[in-house]
Structures are given as C-alpha cells and as structure tokens.
Amino acid sequence: MERIVEVAYGASVKSVLTLLEKNLLPDVVIRLLTRLLLAGRLRSGYKPTAELQLSDLLRFVNSIKEMPIAINTEKPKTQHYELPTAFFELVLGRNIKYSSCYFPKDSSSLEEAEEAILALYCERANVEDGQSVLDVGCGWGSLSLYIARKYSNCKLTGLCNSKTQKAFIDDQCRKLGIQNVEIIVGDISTFEHEGTYDRVFSIEMFEHMKNYGELLKKIGSWMKEDSLLFVHYFCHKTFAYHFEDVRDDDWITRYFFSGGTMPSANLLLYFQDDVSIVDHWLLNGKHYARTSEEWLKRMDKEIVAIKEIMKMTYGKEEAVKWMVYWRTFFMAVAELFGYNNGEEWMISHFLFKKK
C-alpha cells in the first residue's frame, strides 16, 4: 500500500485526479493523499514566530475589510445544492443538518448528534419561548424547525438562498403542522430586511462570506437592543485563508467551495464595530470528522439509489465521477477535522450582543 501511495503522490496531480474520477483510487490512498495536502497547508499556515503569526492574521483581517460581503455567490449554491434534496435525505440525519454535529457519547447516533448540537445552540444563545428568531443561512431548516417544535410560541424566520430548500422546509411545516416558521429566499450579500429579532443565528454561513465587518453591520441592523447573535463556523485554530482555485489539486475549492473562507478561531473578534462579544467557545474537530464519516457511511449504504440520483443530475457519463467526488469530499472533511486529534481544524461558537 505504501508503494501505491508513493506512486500516486509522485505522479502528476492531473493523472491522480484522472484515476480518482474513474474510481481507481482506494479510499486508503485518498485519505493518505489528503493528509499529505493538509500537512502542506499547515507548513504554509504556521509562521516561525508568534509575532509573524499575528502579523499574518492582521493582514488577512485588513484584506477582507476591502472585499465585498461575498463573492461567487451563485457558484457555491449550484455546487452543493445542484443535487436534489433526495440525496441529502439519504446521506444526512433526520434533521437534514448539513453542518457539524455534536457527539456527547461515543455511542451517539447521527440523529442524536444532530439533536445534541441544536440543543447546544439554544442553550448557548439563551433561547426562550415567545422570542422572535432569525436563522440566517438556514439550509434545510434543521435549526428553525427544531426551535419551532421545542418553543411553540417562538416566531421563526429563516433566510436561505435556495428555492429548493424553501420548498422542502415549507413542506415539512405542512407535514408537522408547524405554523410559526416563515422562510425567505435571498442572497445575504444583497438582501435587505426591515424586521428585528430577539435572537439571530448563523450556522456555517460565514465560511461562504468575505467582509465580516459589513456582514455583521447588516446582521446587527436586524437585532433588537437587547438581542443576541449566535454564530457557528468551522475554522483553523490559529490562521485564516481563502479557498482559492489556483492549482490542479484545489479541486475541493473548484467543485465544492468556490469563494469560501477558512476563518481562524478568533477572527470575528476583530470585527466588533456593530456587535460586542459576550462569550466564545471551541468544539474539537473530531465532532465534525465523525459527522462526515457518518454521512459517508450512509452514502455507501444507499449507493444504489444514489447512483440513480447522480445519473439524473449529472448525466450517465458524469455519474461515476460525481459519485466519487462526493465520497471524496466527505472523506476530505473527515480527514481535515480529524487531523491532529481534532486540534487543528475545529468549530468556533460566538455569542454577540448589539453594540
């Protein structure tokens, strides 16, 4: 096996990607190559001294202040949501939560891990029944629907950028008899809204953004004087970087995360013009690693149905390639967040109040 990895690593990236697309690379090779790429990212991200490390982060902070709120907003939408919801219903847990879960016990199931982190959000944000809640970047509504069920007197508003997601959430509300949820379709970078809320949530949306100052200014305008903002994003513990498609091996950026950002664990602390930090937590990356491993297991278990979905979505000729891409994406996420026992890439939670 070591010889296979040496040959694959010594070959050109294009030839390795060709083998990948034809489903000719064993999972163990894909994972080992991923770890080699991650080791390279760490070598470039870590600086020789603490002073240089801070200077590098401050350069990043100042650079994104000059950027728009988001770039390439349409491409990531098609990258992740071009597949029909049926794919995500097969792969994700019952709540259709397409972000990190929390496994309080080794024996926790994916469904239990979804519920555990949704409960953790509400606990950390001090959600109370009767509040008005805005879920920015609500996905398939896992958090909105959770709060709507648990706190029946809360009024939920969800903002997503996909009509397909809105249709799914609206359908779930009809099936569950939920009447306290309203879903709005819009692009956060251009979306304007007049309402204000007691609690605002953003779960794994900031990673698709750039100018956090302008973004927090906009979100701050939707907060009441005594409201709180809870943000969950994945991050590296020390440094921040952009997802850029500049080399052949940047295929995850190319196919899954165009225009994205990997923030550092403390990055939002540099953007407090309109909000002020109340609390800050870190969650070990192993929780996300296991989340993605569970997605991969479910994908493999439902591979026959998923092959048909791939054919319908990408065409018969492209189906195998995209099936491999999605499996590799889940493996890459698992390796990223599991690296160094989950102590490199992880989850950062922030609680802000309006300034």
C-alpha positions, 0 to 999 in steps of 0.5 A: 500500500505504501508503494501505491501511495508513493506512486500516486503522490509522485505522479502528476496531480492531473493523472491522480485526479484522472484515476480518482474520477474513474474510481481507481483510487482506494479510499486508503490512498485518498485519505493518505493523499489528503493528509499529505495536502493538509500537512502542506497547508499547515507548513504554509499556515504556521509562521516561525514566530508568534509575532509573524503569526499575528502579523499574518492574521492582521493582514488577512483581517485588513484584506477582507475589510476591502472585499465585498460581503461575498463573492461567487455567490451563485457558484457555491449554491449550484455546487452543493445544492445542484443535487436534489434534496433526495440525496441529502435525505439519504446521506444526512440525519433526520434533521437534514443538518448539513453542518457539524454535529455534536457527539456527547457519547461515543455511542451517539447516533447521527440523529442524536448528534444532530439533536445534541448540537441544536440543543447546544445552540439554544442553550448557548444563545439563551433561547426562550419561548415567545422570542422572535428568531432569525436563522440566517443561512438556514439550509434545510431548516434543521435549526428553525424547525427544531426551535419551532417544535421545542418553543411553540410560541417562538416566531421563526424566520429563516433566510436561505438562498435556495428555492429548493430548500424553501420548498422542502422546509415549507413542506415539512411545516405542512407535514408537522403542522408547524405554523410559526416558521416563515422562510425567505429566499435571498442572497445575504450579500444583497438582501435587505430586511426591515424586521428585528429579532430577539435572537439571530443565528448563523450556522456555517454561513460565514465560511461562504462570506468575505467582509465580516465587518459589513456582514455583521453591520447588516446582521446587527441592523436586524437585532433588537437592543437587547438581542443576541447573535449566535454564530457557528463556523468551522475554522483553523485554530490559529490562521485564516485563508481563502479557498482559492482555485489556483492549482490542479489539486484545489479541486475541493475549492473548484467543485465544492467551495468556490469563494469560501473562507477558512476563518481562524478561531478568533477572527470575528473578534476583530470585527466588533464595530456593530456587535460586542462579544459576550462569550466564545467557545471551541468544539474539537474537530473530531465532532465534525470528522465523525459527522462526515464519516457518518454521512459517508457511511450512509452514502455507501449504504444507499449507493444504489439509489444514489447512483440513480440520483447522480445519473439524473443530475449529472448525466450517465457519463458524469455519474461515476465521477460525481459519485466519487467526488462526493465520497471524496469530499466527505472523506476530505472533511473527515480527514481535515477535522480529524487531523491532529486529534481534532486540534487543528481544524475545529468549530468556533461558537460566538455569542454577540450582543448589539453594540 
